[in-house]
Amino acid sequence: MKKRIAFYGGTFDPVHNGHMAVAEGISKRFGLDEFHFVPAFHAPHKPENRPTSAFHRYSMLALATASRSGLYVSPLEVEQPSRPYTIETLARLWEIYPEDRLMFVIGADSWEEITTWREWERLLTSVDIAVVTRPGYELRTEHVTDKAREIIIDARGENPFDGQTEGTRIYFTDVAFVDVSATRIRTAVADGENAWRDMVPPEVAEYIDKYEIYRGRCGGRPKV
């Protein structure tokens, strides 16, 4: 039986409650069988921003998803750092899941800069895309091609989702939004504050404390 499987790429530095809300909200709204986080080894279109070591970021994701049914962590990109582009990841996923319907989940910020991605036009029209944004935020479309605009479905608010649609689609959705920033978390940890603990899953908070991530040790990022 064909499965509906979503893949959510990013640095997840660290994974936080906003990421988890997206995973759970998208899974429910689109009737997914599986939702996979795909931590990037290093975002190739952001060479100036080097994240915390992939080992730590993968470990935090594994802890955050361990007890949550249907949520997984894929090692695909961290195991093959020489092939970091999303279009390359998609090709490998098709090899692994040839019979299933795949979806990529991206945030509004990634949608805004999608034209900087390698082979972005082919990516947008060859797999389902869910663009997650906050309620009331306007997503522009003039920066993408006519072919991409033609397959956009507004699934925000009460707009229905038809799971029987033929062909690939780009879905705009505000199904999940938690006002949490990974940058804010890293800064708070580095500054010795405690409010960040409520922004991440408890298991992740314990890991950050134990290995002193974001305090300049064990591959953590320095104060920003």
N, C-alpha and C positions, 0 to 999 in steps of 0.2 A: 504494500500500500504506500502510495506517495506521501511523503512527509512535508510539512512546511517548517523550514529551518531558517532562523535568522542569525546573522553574524554582525557583531558590533565591534568595530575596530577603534583603536585609540591608544594613547599612552597609559591612561588609567594611573596617574601619578599623584595621589593614590586613587584607587577605586573608592567611590563615596556613595552616600545614600541616594544622590541624584541618579547615578549610573544604575543602581539597583532598582530604583523606581521605573526607569526607562525599560529595563529588562522585563520586569513583572507586568508593567502596563502594556507594552507592545505585545508580549506573549498572550495576554488575555484578549486584547482588541483584535488581533489578527488570527487568533486560534492556532497559535504555533505549537508544534510538537517539541521543538528544542530551540533554545536560545544560547548562542555561544559568544562569549567575550573573546576578542582576538587582540591581545596586547601587542603593540608594535615594538619591534626591536629599536627603531628610531624613525620618526616620521621623515621620509626623504625630502618632502617639500618644505621642511622647517629645519634647515641645517644649523641655524644659530641657536636652537633650543635643544640642548641635550638632556634627556630625561634620566631619572634614577635607573639603576641597573635593571635589566629585563628580569633577572632572577628575582629581585625583591617585588617588582610589580606583578609578576606571574604568581608568586607565592601569596601575595595579598588577595588577588582575585580567587585563587584556589580556596583560601579560607572563607572568603565572603560567599562563595557559591556552594560550599560543601554540603550544607544542610537544606538547600533550596532546590526542590524538585524541578527538573526541566532546564536548569541553568548550568552551563558548562564553561570551561576555559579551554580555548584552543591554543596549542603551542606552535601553530603553523608558521607564524612570522618570526617568533623568537628563535625557532630552530633553523630557520633559513634566512639569516640576516642579509645575504647577498641578493635576495629577491624580495625587496620590501614593498613593492608597489601593489596597490589594491587590485589592479587589473591582473597582476600575476597571481595574487592570492585567489582571485576568483577562478582562474584557470585550474589551479590545484584543487579547489573545492569542487568543481565540476567533475574532476577525476574521482574524487572520494564519494560524492553524492550524485551520480549520474541520473538517477531516477526521481530525485526530489525537487521540490520547488524552493528555491533559495531567495533570501531577502537580505539586503545590506541595510543596516541602520546607521544613520549619520545625524549629527546635530545641525542646528541652524547655521552655526559658524562654518562648518564644513561645506554646507550647501552654498554659502556665500562665496567661498573660495574654491569651489569645485573645478573651475576652469584652470587651476594650477596643477591639478592631478594629471598623472600620465594617462593618456587615452580616455579622458573623461567622458567624451561623447559616446564612445562604445560602451563604457561602463554603465552609464545612465540608461541605455536602451537595451541592455542585454541581461539584466537581472532586476527583480523587484527592489525598489529603494523605499525606505521609510525615513522621512525627514522629520525629526522631532524638534518641536519648538514650544515656547511658552505661550499660554493663551493670550490672544490679542496681538501677537507679534506678526507683522506683515513679512511674508517671504517673497522676495522679488524673483521674477522669472526671466527678465529681459537679458540676463547674461548667459542663458543657455540656448540651445538651438530650437528651431521650430519643431523638429522631430521629438525632442525631449518634452517640450511644452504640451504637445498633443497627448501625451500619456500621463499627465499629472492628474491625480484624483485628490480632491480636498476632503480628507477624512477627519477634519477637526470638528470639535464640538459634537453636535448631534448628527452630523452627516453620517450616513450609513456606510458600512464596509461590506462589499459583496465578495465573498471569498471565492466565487466562481468565475471571476473575470478571466478572460483569455488574454494571453500575451503579457509581457512585462508592464509594470506600472510604477509610477513615482507617487507615493502617498505622502501628503502633508498631514501631520498629526500632532495634536497637543495633548495626547492621552496621558502623558506623565511629565510633570515638571516639579523639581525641587530646587530651590535657589541655593545651590551649593557650588563652590568653586574649588577646584584642586589647588589653584594658586593660593587662595585664602587659607586653605588647610596647611600647606607647606609653610607659609609665612607665620601662621599661628604657632605651629610646632617649634619653628626656629626661634620665635620670640618668647617661648616658655609659657604660652597661654594654654587654657584648658578647654575653651569653647569648642575646639575642633573635634573633640571626642564624640560629640553628639552628631557630627556630620558624616561619620563613617560607621560601618558595621562594627560591633564590639570586638570581633576577632581581629579586625584590621587595626583598631586602636591598640590592642595588646601587642600586635606584631610591631607596630611603629615604635612603641615604648621599649620593647625588649631589644630590638636591634638598632635603636636610636636613629631611625630613618629621618632624614631632613634635619639632622643635627650635625651633619658634616662627617659622619662615620658610616662604615659598611656600605659605601656606594650611594649613600643618601645625598640629596642635593643640599648645597649650602644655603644659608639665609638669602632670600630674594626680596 
